[in-house]
Amino acid sequence: MSEDHPVMNALLEQLRALKEQYDHLPNELNRYRMVRLEQLIAQWAPEAGVIA
Protein backbone atom coordinates (compact mmCIF):
# COMPACT_ATOMS: atom_id res chain seq x y z
CA MET A 1 0.00 0.00 0.00
CA SER A 2 1.17 3.46 -0.81
CA GLU A 3 2.57 5.46 2.10
CA ASP A 4 0.50 8.50 1.12
CA HIS A 5 -2.85 6.68 0.96
CA PRO A 6 -5.46 9.11 2.32
CA VAL A 7 -7.45 6.49 4.25
CA MET A 8 -4.32 5.05 5.85
CA ASN A 9 -3.10 8.53 6.76
CA ALA A 10 -6.46 9.32 8.37
CA LEU A 11 -6.44 6.08 10.37
CA LEU A 12 -2.88 6.66 11.55
CA GLU A 13 -3.71 10.23 12.55
CA GLN A 14 -6.68 8.96 14.58
CA LEU A 15 -4.40 6.41 16.20
CA ARG A 16 -1.85 9.09 17.12
CA ALA A 17 -4.61 11.18 18.67
CA LEU A 18 -5.96 8.22 20.64
CA LYS A 19 -2.49 7.32 21.90
CA GLU A 20 -1.96 10.90 23.03
CA GLN A 21 -5.34 10.88 24.73
CA TYR A 22 -4.49 7.58 26.45
CA ASP A 23 -1.15 9.00 27.63
CA HIS A 24 -2.98 11.89 29.29
CA LEU A 25 -5.94 9.88 30.57
CA PRO A 26 -5.13 6.16 30.82
CA ASN A 27 -8.49 4.50 31.36
CA GLU A 28 -10.20 1.41 29.98
CA LEU A 29 -12.34 3.27 27.45
CA ASN A 30 -9.39 5.08 25.90
CA ARG A 31 -7.37 1.86 25.84
CA TYR A 32 -10.26 0.00 24.20
CA ARG A 33 -10.62 2.67 21.50
CA MET A 34 -6.88 2.63 20.80
CA VAL A 35 -6.65 -1.17 20.60
CA ARG A 36 -9.78 -1.41 18.45
CA LEU A 37 -8.38 1.10 15.97
CA GLU A 38 -5.07 -0.79 15.87
CA GLN A 39 -7.03 -3.95 15.05
CA LEU A 40 -8.96 -2.16 12.33
CA ILE A 41 -5.74 -0.91 10.76
CA ALA A 42 -4.22 -4.40 10.96
CA GLN A 43 -7.26 -5.85 9.18
CA TRP A 44 -7.38 -3.13 6.55
CA ALA A 45 -3.63 -2.97 5.86
CA PRO A 46 -1.80 -5.89 7.47
CA GLU A 47 1.51 -4.86 5.92
CA ALA A 48 1.42 -1.56 7.84
CA GLY A 49 2.61 -3.29 11.00
CA VAL A 50 1.15 -0.67 13.32
CA ILE A 51 0.57 -2.94 16.31
CA ALA A 52 3.72 -3.03 18.37
C-alpha positions in Angstrom: 0.0 0.0 0.0 1.2 3.5 -0.8 2.6 5.5 2.1 0.5 8.5 1.1 -2.8 6.7 1.0 -5.5 9.1 2.3 -7.4 6.5 4.3 -4.3 5.1 5.9 -3.1 8.5 6.8 -6.5 9.3 8.4 -6.4 6.1 10.4 -2.9 6.7 11.5 -3.7 10.2 12.6 -6.7 9.0 14.6 -4.4 6.4 16.2 -1.8 9.1 17.1 -4.6 11.2 18.7 -6.0 8.2 20.6 -2.5 7.3 21.9 -2.0 10.9 23.0 -5.3 10.9 24.7 -4.5 7.6 26.4 -1.2 9.0 27.6 -3.0 11.9 29.3 -5.9 9.9 30.6 -5.1 6.2 30.8 -8.5 4.5 31.4 -10.2 1.4 30.0 -12.3 3.3 27.4 -9.4 5.1 25.9 -7.4 1.9 25.8 -10.3 0.0 24.2 -10.6 2.7 21.5 -6.9 2.6 20.8 -6.7 -1.2 20.6 -9.8 -1.4 18.4 -8.4 1.1 16.0 -5.1 -0.8 15.9 -7.0 -4.0 15.1 -9.0 -2.2 12.3 -5.7 -0.9 10.8 -4.2 -4.4 11.0 -7.3 -5.9 9.2 -7.4 -3.1 6.5 -3.6 -3.0 5.9 -1.8 -5.9 7.5 1.5 -4.9 5.9 1.4 -1.6 7.8 2.6 -3.3 11.0 1.2 -0.7 13.3 0.6 -2.9 16.3 3.7 -3.0 18.4 
